[in-house]
Amino acid sequence: MSSSSPSGSGSDLTERRGIPAAKFIQDVETYLSQSGLDPNSALAFHQERLQQYKVVEMKLLAQQRDLQAKIPDIEKCLEVVATLEAKKGTGEALLADFEVSEGIYSRACIEDTDSVCLWLGANVMLEYSCEEASALLKNNLENAKASLEVLVADLQFLRDQVTVTQVTIARVYNWDVHQRRVKQVTPTAIAAADS
Amino acid sequence: MQQQGSKSGSEMEVTWEDQQNINIFSRLNNRVHDLDDDIKSAKEKCENLEDAGNELILADEEMVRFQIGEVFAHVPRDDVETKIEEMKEATCKSLEKLEQEKESIVTQMAALKKVLYAKFKDSINLEED
């Protein structure tokens, strides 16, 4: 059931990257009469929407966590390549202690070199010159940061829609309670007036 | 942040402006939580660098094993000292920036709270649960 409530006020977007926007309702009564829903159905619809938003939020948060872990990794690689480049001119070898296994370290002597090997994933490692490696890593870093920005914007949009939906649910519920109370009061008032 | 129904059942009109204020408040609230985490890790990093600097002064080896990426490179002591100073400065600066951002956001949130409570009184709850 798609919500196309004409009484909703214009939000800036109707959807963003597959996430539907929650239409803001100016007036609950108009909304209910125009959509032909009774309060309970309307509440059920919005509750379901809220659940769907939550599912998407979980997915986006997981993606965000992945990216946030990836970025420091790339930065570390860039640091190492920069160190190797700095050492290139001097002719000295770089001594480094690296972890062979948990708690066990070994010493490596890294000669002056022009190239490094980069692990690209999927059991593939390619040899690059230091400059190319630097450029590739910087590119990856830029892309990761850009993706993260887009993701954060998506999450903000999503949270706005969640808030709008929560407020709508509260308003429909309140309106319904108000209506029931008015209905209860009116017959009593009429009975009192008659007697 | 929760929006609770009004117990008196009075009909409270919610305008688009109110909704936008609520949305902005929610965004700021989330941002504050993220900032708190960032500030915590920046503070930790600053402390670690302090400790490292102090250890360096106490140690009298010429070659220090300095962590670059996943390996420990043998670097002369002076270079390490310079590097640690630089990192400390960068971290402290970013910590300052984060704290300033948090302060400004907290002020904005207080202002929004005033506006929203003025309109909705009991019908809205903007406190941390």
Boltz contact constraints between the chains, C-beta under 6 A:
constraints:
  - contact:
      token1: [A, 9]
      token2: [B, 16]
      max_distance: 6.0
  - contact:
      token1: [A, 24]
      token2: [B, 16]
      max_distance: 6.0
  - contact:
      token1: [A, 24]
      token2: [B, 19]
      max_distance: 6.0
  - contact:
      token1: [A, 76]
      token2: [B, 69]
      max_distance: 6.0
  - contact:
      token1: [A, 79]
      token2: [B, 68]
      max_distance: 6.0
  - contact:
      token1: [A, 79]
      token2: [B, 69]
      max_distance: 6.0
  - contact:
      token1: [A, 80]
      token2: [B, 68]
      max_distance: 6.0
  - contact:
      token1: [A, 80]
      token2: [B, 69]
      max_distance: 6.0
  - contact:
      token1: [A, 83]
      token2: [B, 68]
      max_distance: 6.0
  - contact:
      token1: [A, 94]
      token2: [B, 73]
      max_distance: 6.0
  - contact:
      token1: [A, 95]
      token2: [B, 74]
      max_distance: 6.0
  - contact:
      token1: [A, 96]
      token2: [B, 71]
      max_distance: 6.0
  - contact:
      token1: [A, 96]
      token2: [B, 73]
      max_distance: 6.0
  - contact:
      token1: [A, 97]
      token2: [B, 65]
      max_distance: 6.0
  - contact:
      token1: [A, 97]
      token2: [B, 72]
      max_distance: 6.0
  - contact:
      token1: [A, 98]
      token2: [B, 71]
      max_distance: 6.0
  - contact:
      token1: [A, 156]
      token2: [B, 27]
      max_distance: 6.0
  - contact:
      token1: [A, 159]
      token2: [B, 26]
      max_distance: 6.0
  - contact:
      token1: [A, 160]
      token2: [B, 23]
      max_distance: 6.0
  - contact:
      token1: [A, 163]
      token2: [B, 22]
      max_distance: 6.0
  - contact:
      token1: [A, 163]
      token2: [B, 23]
      max_distance: 6.0
  - contact:
      token1: [A, 163]
      token2: [B, 26]
      max_distance: 6.0
  - contact:
      token1: [A, 166]
      token2: [B, 3]
      max_distance: 6.0
  - contact:
      token1: [A, 167]
      token2: [B, 3]
      max_distance: 6.0
  - contact:
      token1: [A, 170]
      token2: [B, 3]
      max_distance: 6.0
  - contact:
      token1: [A, 170]
      token2: [B, 5]
      max_distance: 6.0
  - contact:
      token1: [A, 173]
      token2: [B, 5]
      max_distance: 6.0
  - contact:
      token1: [A, 174]
      token2: [B, 5]
      max_distance: 6.0
  - contact:
      token1: [A, 177]
      token2: [B, 9]
      max_distance: 6.0
  - contact:
      token1: [A, 178]
      token2: [B, 9]
      max_distance: 6.0
  - contact:
      token1: [A, 178]
      token2: [B, 11]
      max_distance: 6.0
  - contact:
      token1: [A, 181]
      token2: [B, 9]
      max_distance: 6.0
